[in-house]
Amino acid sequence: MVADMNSLTLPDIAAEALRQNVPLEWVGMQGIALPILLLGRSLNAKADAGVSLDDGEARGIHMSRLYLALDALERNDLSPALLHQVLGQFLDSHADLSECAYLNIHTELLLKRPALISPLAGWKSYPVSITAKLKKQMFHVELKIELPYSSTCPCSAALARQLIQQQFIDDFANQPLQHADVLAWLGSSRGIVATPHSQRSCAQLHVHLDQSATELPLIQMIDEAEAALGTAVQTAVKRADEQAFTLANGQNLMFCEDAARRLNLALRRTQGVSALRIRVIHAESLHAHDAVAESQWQRESA
């Protein structure tokens, strides 16, 4: 008699028990492509979804259940509450197997940024990672953002000023000074014989949110960080904007240590942030290596 294939129970190898008892801290999937809603925008994202396998005798987890739970990210705007809900589904679908659930989301947030002077505006892309973890009702969310900015070396600025002073002495020694002559000299390449060196730099911002946080303060973090630095890279510009950018660099001379301190103080004010870690990288134009500074802060417990 030929068996009816439709009536057969499909094998579930993952449910088989093992003789070894070895729990696993993280089991899941990495690089899942999916759309998400973030701050009212539909974005392409990659997600890493997993749970712990605390039952060491279980062969594996049910990865398809994690995958299906991610559907909620497409339909609802991302928030701490939604992340908690999804992680709760991870654990509910793995009762008696898992005590801890993890979700990492990687995307790029596109923001339209205005020029400094002109009415122009353009789009800037900010890589963003959102990490959430749920274990025995303990839930926390972390945000990571990268943003580019310009940094002008204070040392090279001082050295450039000294050379300009020396050139002024050489050109005007023992001569009566005329306002028009000095003004013309200041606007000439002969007068400004040296300029400080600048470099495109990168700030990596990593914050932990309070348990009570109801929103993901991504735009607030970006705005406060760029305001603190004063030299965010630009998009569409006219010459007036470029000139304003040179002024901003001249008024915000900073070593990597200065940038790290500015960001530390600024991000402490971000609503819902309980701890932060900052890493700034100045891609040196003088040296072949980078200058790097790191800073941390944690809110004291009440």
KALIN-V219399 format. One record per pair of residues at least 6 apart in sequence whose C-alpha atoms are under 6 Angstrom apart, sorted by the first residue. I is the first residue (numbers start at 0). J is the second residue. D is the distance in whole Angstrom. If there is no record, write none. Layout:
BEGIN
((I,J,D) (I,J,D))
END
This chain:
BEGIN
((13,58,5) (13,59,5) (15,58,6) (16,56,5) (16,57,5) (16,58,6) (17,56,5) (20,55,4) (20,56,5) (21,55,4) (22,52,6) (22,53,5) (22,54,6) (22,55,4) (23,51,6) (23,52,5) (24,51,5) (25,50,5) (25,51,5) (26,49,5) (26,50,6) (26,51,6) (27,48,6) (27,49,4) (28,47,6) (28,48,5) (29,47,4) (30,45,5) (30,46,5) (30,47,6) (31,45,5) (31,46,5) (32,44,6) (32,45,5) (33,44,5) (34,42,6) (34,43,5) (34,44,6) (34,73,6) (35,41,6) (35,42,5) (35,72,5) (35,73,5) (36,73,6) (36,76,5) (36,77,6) (37,76,5) (37,77,5) (44,105,6) (44,106,5) (45,104,6) (45,105,5) (46,103,5) (46,104,4) (47,102,6) (47,103,5) (48,101,6) (48,102,5) (49,100,6) (49,101,5) (50,99,6) (50,100,4) (50,101,6) (51,97,5) (51,99,5) (52,96,6) (52,97,5) (53,96,6) (53,97,5) (54,96,5) (65,89,6) (78,214,5) (79,213,6) (86,100,6) (98,134,6) (99,133,6) (99,134,4) (100,132,6) (100,133,5) (101,131,6) (101,132,5) (102,130,6) (102,131,5) (103,129,6) (103,130,4) (104,128,6) (104,129,5) (105,127,6) (105,128,4) (106,127,5) (107,125,5) (107,126,4) (107,127,6) (108,124,6) (108,125,5) (109,123,6) (109,124,5) (110,122,6) (110,123,5) (111,121,5) (111,122,4) (112,120,6) (112,121,6) (113,120,4) (114,120,5) (115,240,5) (116,240,5) (120,235,6) (121,234,5) (121,235,5) (125,145,6) (125,146,6) (126,144,6) (126,145,6) (127,143,6) (127,144,5) (128,142,6) (128,143,5) (129,141,6) (129,142,5) (130,140,6) (130,141,5) (131,139,6) (131,140,4) (132,138,6) (132,139,6) (140,208,6) (141,206,6) (141,207,5) (142,205,6) (142,206,5) (143,204,5) (143,205,4) (144,203,6) (144,204,5) (145,202,6) (145,203,5) (146,201,6) (146,202,5) (147,200,6) (147,201,4) (148,199,6) (148,200,5) (148,230,6) (148,231,4) (148,232,5) (149,198,6) (149,199,5) (149,200,6) (149,230,5) (150,197,5) (150,198,6) (151,197,4) (151,252,5) (152,252,6) (152,253,6) (152,254,6) (153,252,5) (153,253,6) (155,195,5) (156,195,4) (159,193,5) (159,194,5) (159,195,6) (163,191,6) (163,192,6) (184,190,5) (198,282,6) (198,283,6) (198,284,6) (200,280,6) (200,281,5) (200,282,6) (201,279,6) (201,280,5) (202,278,6) (202,279,4) (203,277,6) (203,278,5) (204,277,5) (205,275,6) (205,276,5) (206,274,6) (206,275,4) (207,272,6) (207,273,6) (207,274,5) (208,271,5) (208,272,5) (208,273,5) (209,271,5) (209,272,6) (209,273,5) (212,271,5) (224,262,6) (225,231,6) (227,261,6) (255,292,6) (256,292,6) (273,297,6) (273,298,5) (274,296,6) (274,297,4) (274,298,6) (275,295,6) (275,296,5) (276,294,6) (276,295,4) (277,293,5) (277,294,5) (278,292,6) (278,293,4) (279,291,6) (279,292,5) (280,290,6) (280,291,5) (281,289,6) (281,290,5) (282,289,5) (283,289,5))
END
